Amino acid sequence: MEFCPDCGSLMMPSKKDGETVIICKKCGFCRSLNSDDKSKYVVKEKISHSPKEKLVVIEDKVDTLPKTKEECPKCKNMEAYWWELQTRSGDEPSTKFYRCTKCGHTWREY
């Protein structure tokens, strides 16, 4: 995570003239990424999903996520990464996601 030196807002990776840059969506501050920075960010031009899908999960470096003892429904491994997202309205509880540390299968718990 990086914050804008001008306004303090969170900066996001983006594409500009075919180059990956990091930009502040609030004030417009922009800087190019050096070769070390480029390995930290993945920018996808288009995220698509079918009408049946209710959620788009954006891939990130999962090895930085916390781990817990949870059984994978696919391979029965007993360790998984986890994270929470607010997928419904604010007065509903968040959804907990798990990703198996062995096979990479992802599932959710409401």
ROVEXKE-857702 format. One record per residue: residue in one letter; x, y, z of N, C-alpha, C in turn; residue number from 1. Coordinates in Angstrom, 2 decimals. Atoms other than C-alpha are relative to their C-alpha. Example, Ala and Ser with C-alpha at 12.3 -4.5 7.8 and 13.67 -1.06 7.14 Angstrom:
% ROVEXKE-857702
<residu->a n_c1->0.89 n_c2->-1.19 n_c3->0.00 ca_c1->12.30 ca_c2->-4.50 ca_c3->7.80 c_c1->0.90 c_c2->1.20 c_c3->0.00 num->1> $
<residu->s n_c1->-0.82 n_c2->-1.19 n_c3->-0.06 ca_c1->13.67 ca_c2->-1.06 ca_c3->7.14 c_c1->-0.77 c_c2->1.09 c_c3->0.73 num->2> $
% end
This chain:
% ROVEXKE-857702
<residu->m n_c1->0.84 n_c2->-1.18 n_c3->0.00 ca_c1->0.00 ca_c2->0.00 ca_c3->0.00 c_c1->0.88 c_c2->1.24 c_c3->0.00 num->1> $
<residu->e n_c1->-0.74 n_c2->-1.25 n_c3->0.07 ca_c1->1.19 ca_c2->3.41 ca_c3->-0.82 c_c1->-0.99 c_c2->1.16 c_c3->0.06 num->2> $
<residu->f n_c1->0.87 n_c2->-1.16 n_c3->-0.16 ca_c1->-0.26 ca_c2->6.79 ca_c3->0.07 c_c1->0.56 c_c2->1.19 c_c3->-0.77 num->3> $
<residu->c n_c1->-0.35 n_c2->-1.17 n_c3->0.80 ca_c1->-0.23 ca_c2->9.98 ca_c3->-1.99 c_c1->0.79 c_c2->1.00 c_c3->0.85 num->4> $
<residu->p n_c1->-0.77 n_c2->-0.99 n_c3->-0.75 ca_c1->2.47 ca_c2->12.45 ca_c3->-0.90 c_c1->-0.68 c_c2->1.37 c_c3->0.03 num->5> $
<residu->d n_c1->0.68 n_c2->-1.30 n_c3->0.05 ca_c1->0.18 ca_c2->15.37 ca_c3->-1.84 c_c1->-1.21 c_c2->0.07 c_c3->0.92 num->6> $
<residu->c n_c1->1.26 n_c2->-0.09 n_c3->-0.76 ca_c1->-3.19 ca_c2->14.52 ca_c3->-0.24 c_c1->-0.16 c_c2->-1.10 c_c3->1.05 num->7> $
<residu->g n_c1->0.07 n_c2->1.05 n_c3->-0.99 ca_c1->-2.56 ca_c2->11.34 ca_c3->1.78 c_c1->-0.97 c_c2->-1.14 c_c3->-0.32 num->8> $
<residu->s n_c1->0.94 n_c2->1.06 n_c3->0.38 ca_c1->-5.14 ca_c2->9.18 ca_c3->-0.08 c_c1->0.76 c_c2->-1.23 c_c3->-0.49 num->9> $
<residu->l n_c1->-0.58 n_c2->1.25 n_c3->0.47 ca_c1->-4.50 ca_c2->5.57 ca_c3->-1.03 c_c1->0.21 c_c2->0.07 c_c3->-1.51 num->10> $
<residu->m n_c1->-0.31 n_c2->0.00 n_c3->1.42 ca_c1->-2.78 ca_c2->5.25 ca_c3->-4.42 c_c1->-0.24 c_c2->-1.40 c_c3->-0.56 num->11> $
<residu->m n_c1->0.35 n_c2->1.26 n_c3->0.64 ca_c1->-3.80 ca_c2->2.52 ca_c3->-6.88 c_c1->0.81 c_c2->-0.18 c_c3->-1.28 num->12> $
<residu->p n_c1->-0.68 n_c2->0.24 n_c3->1.27 ca_c1->-1.93 ca_c2->0.84 ca_c3->-9.75 c_c1->-0.98 c_c2->0.18 c_c3->-1.16 num->13> $
<residu->s n_c1->0.83 n_c2->-0.24 n_c3->1.17 ca_c1->-3.21 ca_c2->1.73 ca_c3->-13.21 c_c1->0.88 c_c2->-0.07 c_c3->-1.24 num->14> $
<residu->k n_c1->-0.73 n_c2->-0.04 n_c3->1.27 ca_c1->-2.22 ca_c2->1.70 ca_c3->-16.88 c_c1->-0.13 c_c2->1.40 c_c3->-0.59 num->15> $
<residu->k n_c1->0.00 n_c2->-1.32 n_c3->0.64 ca_c1->-1.23 ca_c2->4.99 ca_c3->-18.56 c_c1->0.98 c_c2->-0.06 c_c3->-1.16 num->16> $
<residu->d n_c1->-0.81 n_c2->0.07 n_c3->1.21 ca_c1->0.06 ca_c2->5.06 ca_c3->-22.14 c_c1->0.76 c_c2->-1.33 c_c3->-0.09 num->17> $
<residu->g n_c1->-0.60 n_c2->1.32 n_c3->0.07 ca_c1->0.76 ca_c2->1.30 ca_c3->-21.91 c_c1->0.97 c_c2->-0.33 c_c3->1.12 num->18> $
<residu->e n_c1->-0.94 n_c2->0.20 n_c3->-1.10 ca_c1->2.90 ca_c2->1.70 ca_c3->-18.80 c_c1->-0.77 c_c2->-0.13 c_c3->1.32 num->19> $
<residu->t n_c1->0.62 n_c2->0.13 n_c3->-1.31 ca_c1->2.00 ca_c2->0.58 ca_c3->-15.27 c_c1->0.50 c_c2->1.14 c_c3->0.88 num->20> $
<residu->v n_c1->-0.31 n_c2->-1.13 n_c3->-0.88 ca_c1->1.85 ca_c2->3.58 ca_c3->-12.95 c_c1->-0.81 c_c2->-0.17 c_c3->1.28 num->21> $
<residu->i n_c1->0.80 n_c2->-0.04 n_c3->-1.22 ca_c1->0.54 ca_c2->4.28 ca_c3->-9.46 c_c1->-0.59 c_c2->1.40 c_c3->0.08 num->22> $
<residu->i n_c1->0.69 n_c2->-1.27 n_c3->0.12 ca_c1->-2.06 ca_c2->7.03 ca_c3->-9.28 c_c1->-0.94 c_c2->0.22 c_c3->1.19 num->23> $
<residu->c n_c1->0.95 n_c2->-0.39 n_c3->-1.04 ca_c1->-4.07 ca_c2->8.89 ca_c3->-6.65 c_c1->-1.31 c_c2->0.34 c_c3->-0.69 num->24> $
<residu->k n_c1->1.31 n_c2->-0.22 n_c3->0.63 ca_c1->-7.75 ca_c2->8.73 ca_c3->-7.61 c_c1->-0.65 c_c2->1.29 c_c3->0.50 num->25> $
<residu->k n_c1->0.60 n_c2->-1.21 n_c3->-0.55 ca_c1->-8.49 ca_c2->11.78 ca_c3->-5.44 c_c1->0.58 c_c2->1.27 c_c3->-0.63 num->26> $
<residu->c n_c1->-0.60 n_c2->-1.25 n_c3->0.49 ca_c1->-5.97 ca_c2->14.43 ca_c3->-6.55 c_c1->0.69 c_c2->-0.14 c_c3->-1.35 num->27> $
<residu->g n_c1->-0.60 n_c2->0.20 n_c3->1.31 ca_c1->-4.47 ca_c2->12.83 ca_c3->-9.68 c_c1->1.51 c_c2->-0.15 c_c3->-0.01 num->28> $
<residu->f n_c1->-1.44 n_c2->0.19 n_c3->-0.05 ca_c1->-0.85 ca_c2->12.57 ca_c3->-8.48 c_c1->0.34 c_c2->-1.35 c_c3->-0.60 num->29> $
<residu->c n_c1->-0.35 n_c2->1.22 n_c3->0.72 ca_c1->0.89 ca_c2->9.93 ca_c3->-10.62 c_c1->1.51 c_c2->-0.15 c_c3->-0.02 num->30> $
<residu->r n_c1->-1.43 n_c2->0.26 n_c3->0.17 ca_c1->4.30 ca_c2->8.28 ca_c3->-10.66 c_c1->0.19 c_c2->-1.35 c_c3->-0.66 num->31> $
<residu->s n_c1->-0.34 n_c2->1.27 n_c3->0.64 ca_c1->5.93 ca_c2->5.54 ca_c3->-12.70 c_c1->0.51 c_c2->-0.97 c_c3->1.04 num->32> $
<residu->l n_c1->-0.49 n_c2->1.03 n_c3->-0.89 ca_c1->6.78 ca_c2->2.26 ca_c3->-11.06 c_c1->1.38 c_c2->-0.46 c_c3->-0.45 num->33> $
<residu->n n_c1->-1.30 n_c2->0.55 n_c3->0.37 ca_c1->10.40 ca_c2->1.10 ca_c3->-10.92 c_c1->-0.12 c_c2->-1.52 c_c3->-0.08 num->34> $
<residu->s n_c1->0.08 n_c2->1.44 n_c3->0.22 ca_c1->11.27 ca_c2->-2.55 ca_c3->-11.61 c_c1->-0.33 c_c2->-0.76 c_c3->1.28 num->35> $
<residu->d n_c1->0.34 n_c2->0.67 n_c3->-1.27 ca_c1->11.04 ca_c2->-3.51 ca_c3->-7.90 c_c1->-1.48 c_c2->0.16 c_c3->0.30 num->36> $
<residu->d n_c1->1.41 n_c2->-0.26 n_c3->-0.25 ca_c1->7.58 ca_c2->-1.90 ca_c3->-7.61 c_c1->-0.90 c_c2->-0.83 c_c3->-0.90 num->37> $
<residu->k n_c1->0.85 n_c2->0.70 n_c3->0.97 ca_c1->6.24 ca_c2->-3.64 ca_c3->-10.72 c_c1->-0.32 c_c2->-1.42 c_c3->0.43 num->38> $
<residu->s n_c1->0.28 n_c2->1.36 n_c3->-0.45 ca_c1->6.53 ca_c2->-7.06 ca_c3->-9.08 c_c1->-1.06 c_c2->-0.03 c_c3->1.11 num->39> $
<residu->k n_c1->0.97 n_c2->-0.09 n_c3->-1.08 ca_c1->4.22 ca_c2->-5.87 ca_c3->-6.26 c_c1->-1.43 c_c2->0.19 c_c3->-0.50 num->40> $
<residu->y n_c1->1.32 n_c2->-0.36 n_c3->0.49 ca_c1->1.30 ca_c2->-4.82 ca_c3->-8.48 c_c1->-0.36 c_c2->-0.80 c_c3->-1.25 num->41> $
<residu->v n_c1->0.53 n_c2->0.64 n_c3->1.20 ca_c1->-0.86 ca_c2->-6.58 ca_c3->-11.06 c_c1->-1.17 c_c2->0.85 c_c3->-0.46 num->42> $
<residu->v n_c1->1.08 n_c2->-0.80 n_c3->0.55 ca_c1->-3.06 ca_c2->-4.46 ca_c3->-13.31 c_c1->-0.63 c_c2->-0.77 c_c3->-1.14 num->43> $
<residu->k n_c1->0.73 n_c2->0.69 n_c3->1.06 ca_c1->-5.72 ca_c2->-6.13 ca_c3->-15.42 c_c1->-0.87 c_c2->1.02 c_c3->-0.71 num->44> $
<residu->e n_c1->0.76 n_c2->-0.95 n_c3->0.81 ca_c1->-7.31 ca_c2->-4.20 ca_c3->-18.25 c_c1->-1.50 c_c2->-0.19 c_c3->0.17 num->45> $
<residu->k n_c1->1.43 n_c2->0.28 n_c3->-0.05 ca_c1->-10.67 ca_c2->-5.94 ca_c3->-17.94 c_c1->-0.25 c_c2->-1.19 c_c3->0.92 num->46> $
<residu->i n_c1->0.43 n_c2->1.11 n_c3->-0.84 ca_c1->-12.29 ca_c2->-8.10 ca_c3->-15.30 c_c1->-1.38 c_c2->-0.38 c_c3->-0.48 num->47> $
<residu->s n_c1->1.29 n_c2->0.42 n_c3->0.52 ca_c1->-15.12 ca_c2->-10.16 ca_c3->-16.69 c_c1->-0.52 c_c2->-1.17 c_c3->0.82 num->48> $
<residu->h n_c1->0.64 n_c2->1.11 n_c3->-0.69 ca_c1->-17.58 ca_c2->-12.57 ca_c3->-15.15 c_c1->-1.35 c_c2->-0.26 c_c3->-0.65 num->49> $
<residu->s n_c1->1.29 n_c2->0.35 n_c3->0.58 ca_c1->-20.71 ca_c2->-14.39 ca_c3->-16.16 c_c1->-1.12 c_c2->0.57 c_c3->0.86 num->50> $
<residu->p n_c1->1.14 n_c2->-0.51 n_c3->-0.77 ca_c1->-24.16 ca_c2->-13.16 ca_c3->-15.09 c_c1->-0.34 c_c2->-0.85 c_c3->1.22 num->51> $
<residu->k n_c1->0.29 n_c2->0.87 n_c3->-1.14 ca_c1->-24.43 ca_c2->-16.18 ca_c3->-12.74 c_c1->0.91 c_c2->0.30 c_c3->1.18 num->52> $
<residu->e n_c1->-0.93 n_c2->-0.28 n_c3->-1.09 ca_c1->-21.40 ca_c2->-15.08 ca_c3->-10.73 c_c1->-0.45 c_c2->1.21 c_c3->0.79 num->53> $
<residu->k n_c1->0.40 n_c2->-1.09 n_c3->-0.87 ca_c1->-22.19 ca_c2->-12.89 ca_c3->-7.77 c_c1->1.18 c_c2->0.79 c_c3->0.52 num->54> $
<residu->l n_c1->-1.17 n_c2->-0.61 n_c3->-0.61 ca_c1->-18.61 ca_c2->-12.02 ca_c3->-6.80 c_c1->1.20 c_c2->-0.18 c_c3->-0.90 num->55> $
<residu->v n_c1->-1.26 n_c2->0.07 n_c3->0.73 ca_c1->-15.34 ca_c2->-11.23 ca_c3->-8.55 c_c1->1.10 c_c2->0.06 c_c3->1.04 num->56> $
<residu->v n_c1->-1.13 n_c2->0.02 n_c3->-0.93 ca_c1->-12.27 ca_c2->-12.21 ca_c3->-6.51 c_c1->1.24 c_c2->0.42 c_c3->-0.77 num->57> $
<residu->i n_c1->-1.21 n_c2->-0.49 n_c3->0.64 ca_c1->-9.17 ca_c2->-10.26 ca_c3->-7.46 c_c1->1.20 c_c2->-0.68 c_c3->0.64 num->58> $
<residu->e n_c1->-1.15 n_c2->0.73 n_c3->-0.50 ca_c1->-6.00 ca_c2->-12.30 ca_c3->-7.15 c_c1->1.03 c_c2->0.96 c_c3->0.58 num->59> $
<residu->d n_c1->-1.03 n_c2->-0.78 n_c3->-0.67 ca_c1->-3.31 ca_c2->-10.97 ca_c3->-4.84 c_c1->1.03 c_c2->-0.98 c_c3->0.53 num->60> $
<residu->k n_c1->-0.99 n_c2->0.88 n_c3->-0.59 ca_c1->-0.26 ca_c2->-12.34 ca_c3->-3.10 c_c1->-0.56 c_c2->-0.57 c_c3->1.29 num->61> $
<residu->v n_c1->0.67 n_c2->0.59 n_c3->-1.14 ca_c1->-1.95 ca_c2->-14.75 ca_c3->-0.70 c_c1->0.95 c_c2->-0.37 c_c3->1.13 num->62> $
<residu->d n_c1->-0.92 n_c2->0.41 n_c3->-1.05 ca_c1->1.22 ca_c2->-15.67 ca_c3->1.19 c_c1->0.14 c_c2->1.04 c_c3->1.10 num->63> $
<residu->t n_c1->-0.02 n_c2->-1.03 n_c3->-1.03 ca_c1->0.83 ca_c2->-12.42 ca_c3->3.14 c_c1->-1.25 c_c2->-0.04 c_c3->0.87 num->64> $
<residu->l n_c1->1.25 n_c2->0.11 n_c3->-0.76 ca_c1->-2.65 ca_c2->-13.40 ca_c3->4.41 c_c1->0.19 c_c2->-0.86 c_c3->1.24 num->65> $
<residu->p n_c1->-0.08 n_c2->0.86 n_c3->-1.18 ca_c1->-3.21 ca_c2->-14.91 ca_c3->7.86 c_c1->-0.49 c_c2->-1.41 c_c3->-0.31 num->66> $
<residu->k n_c1->0.39 n_c2->1.40 n_c3->0.18 ca_c1->-3.62 ca_c2->-18.69 ca_c3->8.15 c_c1->-0.83 c_c2->-0.45 c_c3->1.19 num->67> $
<residu->t n_c1->0.81 n_c2->0.59 n_c3->-1.07 ca_c1->-6.08 ca_c2->-20.74 ca_c3->10.17 c_c1->-0.14 c_c2->-1.50 c_c3->-0.25 num->68> $
<residu->k n_c1->0.28 n_c2->1.43 n_c3->0.16 ca_c1->-6.95 ca_c2->-24.39 ca_c3->10.78 c_c1->-1.43 c_c2->-0.16 c_c3->-0.48 num->69> $
<residu->e n_c1->1.31 n_c2->0.17 n_c3->0.64 ca_c1->-9.84 ca_c2->-24.99 ca_c3->8.39 c_c1->0.16 c_c2->-1.09 c_c3->-1.05 num->70> $
<residu->e n_c1->-0.12 n_c2->1.12 n_c3->0.94 ca_c1->-10.49 ca_c2->-28.14 ca_c3->6.35 c_c1->-0.44 c_c2->0.40 c_c3->-1.40 num->71> $
<residu->c n_c1->0.31 n_c2->-0.25 n_c3->1.41 ca_c1->-10.37 ca_c2->-27.76 ca_c3->2.57 c_c1->-1.02 c_c2->-1.04 c_c3->-0.46 num->72> $
<residu->p n_c1->1.00 n_c2->0.97 n_c3->0.48 ca_c1->-13.53 ca_c2->-29.33 ca_c3->1.06 c_c1->0.47 c_c2->-0.81 c_c3->-1.21 num->73> $
<residu->k n_c1->-0.47 n_c2->0.68 n_c3->1.20 ca_c1->-11.54 ca_c2->-30.35 ca_c3->-2.02 c_c1->1.08 c_c2->-1.06 c_c3->0.31 num->74> $
<residu->c n_c1->-1.12 n_c2->0.93 n_c3->-0.23 ca_c1->-8.30 ca_c2->-31.95 ca_c3->-0.73 c_c1->0.16 c_c2->-0.44 c_c3->1.46 num->75> $
<residu->k n_c1->0.01 n_c2->0.35 n_c3->-1.42 ca_c1->-9.00 ca_c2->-32.21 ca_c3->3.05 c_c1->1.23 c_c2->0.50 c_c3->0.77 num->76> $
<residu->n n_c1->-1.12 n_c2->-0.64 n_c3->-0.70 ca_c1->-5.85 ca_c2->-30.20 ca_c3->3.91 c_c1->-0.57 c_c2->0.81 c_c3->1.17 num->77> $
<residu->m n_c1->0.54 n_c2->-0.65 n_c3->-1.20 ca_c1->-6.24 ca_c2->-28.65 ca_c3->7.39 c_c1->0.58 c_c2->1.40 c_c3->0.24 num->78> $
<residu->e n_c1->-0.51 n_c2->-1.37 n_c3->-0.17 ca_c1->-4.69 ca_c2->-25.20 ca_c3->6.76 c_c1->-0.44 c_c2->0.85 c_c3->-1.20 num->79> $
<residu->a n_c1->0.48 n_c2->-0.88 n_c3->1.07 ca_c1->-6.06 ca_c2->-22.25 ca_c3->4.80 c_c1->0.32 c_c2->1.46 c_c3->0.34 num->80> $
<residu->y n_c1->-0.07 n_c2->-1.44 n_c3->-0.16 ca_c1->-5.45 ca_c2->-18.55 ca_c3->4.25 c_c1->-1.44 c_c2->0.50 c_c3->0.15 num->81> $
<residu->w n_c1->1.36 n_c2->-0.53 n_c3->-0.13 ca_c1->-8.46 ca_c2->-16.38 ca_c3->5.18 c_c1->0.01 c_c2->1.52 c_c3->-0.10 num->82> $
<residu->w n_c1->0.23 n_c2->-1.44 n_c3->0.02 ca_c1->-9.83 ca_c2->-12.87 ca_c3->4.63 c_c1->-1.50 c_c2->0.24 c_c3->0.04 num->83> $
<residu->e n_c1->1.42 n_c2->-0.35 n_c3->-0.10 ca_c1->-13.15 ca_c2->-11.07 ca_c3->5.13 c_c1->-0.32 c_c2->1.16 c_c3->-0.94 num->84> $
<residu->l n_c1->0.49 n_c2->-1.09 n_c3->0.85 ca_c1->-15.15 ca_c2->-8.86 ca_c3->2.75 c_c1->-1.46 c_c2->0.27 c_c3->0.35 num->85> $
<residu->q n_c1->1.40 n_c2->-0.38 n_c3->-0.18 ca_c1->-18.40 ca_c2->-6.96 ca_c3->3.17 c_c1->-0.67 c_c2->-0.15 c_c3->-1.35 num->86> $
<residu->t n_c1->0.57 n_c2->0.29 n_c3->1.31 ca_c1->-20.31 ca_c2->-8.54 ca_c3->0.27 c_c1->-1.48 c_c2->0.34 c_c3->-0.09 num->87> $
<residu->r n_c1->1.43 n_c2->-0.35 n_c3->-0.02 ca_c1->-23.83 ca_c2->-7.58 ca_c3->1.33 c_c1->-0.15 c_c2->1.37 c_c3->0.63 num->88> $
<residu->s n_c1->0.22 n_c2->-1.33 n_c3->-0.56 ca_c1->-25.40 ca_c2->-4.50 ca_c3->2.89 c_c1->0.72 c_c2->0.16 c_c3->1.34 num->89> $
<residu->g n_c1->-0.77 n_c2->-0.32 n_c3->-1.19 ca_c1->-23.74 ca_c2->-2.80 ca_c3->5.84 c_c1->-0.54 c_c2->-0.59 c_c3->1.29 num->90> $
<residu->d n_c1->0.55 n_c2->0.55 n_c3->-1.23 ca_c1->-26.13 ca_c2->-4.22 ca_c3->8.42 c_c1->0.06 c_c2->-1.54 c_c3->0.03 num->91> $
<residu->e n_c1->-0.18 n_c2->1.45 n_c3->0.05 ca_c1->-25.33 ca_c2->-7.82 ca_c3->7.37 c_c1->1.44 c_c2->-0.34 c_c3->0.40 num->92> $
<residu->p n_c1->-1.37 n_c2->0.37 n_c3->-0.35 ca_c1->-22.29 ca_c2->-9.74 ca_c3->8.65 c_c1->0.86 c_c2->-0.17 c_c3->-1.26 num->93> $
<residu->s n_c1->-0.90 n_c2->0.16 n_c3->1.13 ca_c1->-19.21 ca_c2->-9.93 ca_c3->6.43 c_c1->0.13 c_c2->-1.46 c_c3->-0.39 num->94> $
<residu->t n_c1->-0.21 n_c2->1.35 n_c3->0.51 ca_c1->-18.32 ca_c2->-12.99 ca_c3->4.34 c_c1->1.46 c_c2->-0.35 c_c3->0.21 num->95> $
<residu->k n_c1->-1.37 n_c2->0.44 n_c3->-0.21 ca_c1->-15.21 ca_c2->-14.96 ca_c3->5.32 c_c1->0.37 c_c2->-0.94 c_c3->-1.14 num->96> $
<residu->f n_c1->-0.52 n_c2->0.81 n_c3->1.10 ca_c1->-13.17 ca_c2->-16.44 ca_c3->2.47 c_c1->1.20 c_c2->-0.79 c_c3->0.48 num->97> $
<residu->y n_c1->-1.13 n_c2->0.86 n_c3->-0.31 ca_c1->-10.68 ca_c2->-19.29 ca_c3->2.70 c_c1->0.65 c_c2->-0.44 c_c3->-1.31 num->98> $
<residu->r n_c1->-0.73 n_c2->0.58 n_c3->1.14 ca_c1->-7.98 ca_c2->-20.47 ca_c3->0.28 c_c1->0.98 c_c2->-1.03 c_c3->0.55 num->99> $
<residu->c n_c1->-0.84 n_c2->1.11 n_c3->-0.46 ca_c1->-6.29 ca_c2->-23.84 ca_c3->0.81 c_c1->1.48 c_c2->0.30 c_c3->-0.28 num->100> $
<residu->t n_c1->-1.44 n_c2->-0.23 n_c3->0.16 ca_c1->-2.53 ca_c2->-23.58 ca_c3->1.37 c_c1->0.64 c_c2->-1.08 c_c3->-0.86 num->101> $
<residu->k n_c1->-0.55 n_c2->1.10 n_c3->0.77 ca_c1->-2.03 ca_c2->-26.88 ca_c3->-0.46 c_c1->-0.45 c_c2->0.02 c_c3->-1.47 num->102> $
<residu->c n_c1->0.50 n_c2->0.11 n_c3->1.39 ca_c1->-4.30 ca_c2->-26.98 ca_c3->-3.55 c_c1->-0.48 c_c2->1.34 c_c3->-0.58 num->103> $
<residu->g n_c1->0.42 n_c2->-1.31 n_c3->0.50 ca_c1->-5.36 ca_c2->-23.29 ca_c3->-3.80 c_c1->-1.50 c_c2->0.17 c_c3->-0.17 num->104> $
<residu->h n_c1->1.47 n_c2->-0.09 n_c3->0.11 ca_c1->-9.11 ca_c2->-24.05 ca_c3->-3.72 c_c1->-0.51 c_c2->1.13 c_c3->0.90 num->105> $
<residu->t n_c1->0.56 n_c2->-1.11 n_c3->-0.77 ca_c1->-11.12 ca_c2->-21.00 ca_c3->-2.56 c_c1->-1.48 c_c2->-0.27 c_c3->0.25 num->106> $
<residu->w n_c1->1.41 n_c2->0.14 n_c3->-0.35 ca_c1->-14.44 ca_c2->-21.19 ca_c3->-0.70 c_c1->-0.35 c_c2->1.08 c_c3->1.01 num->107> $
<residu->r n_c1->0.44 n_c2->-1.06 n_c3->-0.91 ca_c1->-16.52 ca_c2->-18.91 ca_c3->1.49 c_c1->-0.93 c_c2->-0.53 c_c3->1.08 num->108> $
<residu->e n_c1->0.87 n_c2->0.30 n_c3->-1.12 ca_c1->-18.41 ca_c2->-18.98 ca_c3->4.76 c_c1->-0.82 c_c2->1.25 c_c3->0.26 num->109> $
<residu->y n_c1->0.86 n_c2->-1.15 n_c3->-0.18 ca_c1->-21.40 ca_c2->-16.68 ca_c3->5.22 c_c1->-0.18 c_c2->0.32 c_c3->1.46 num->110> $
% end
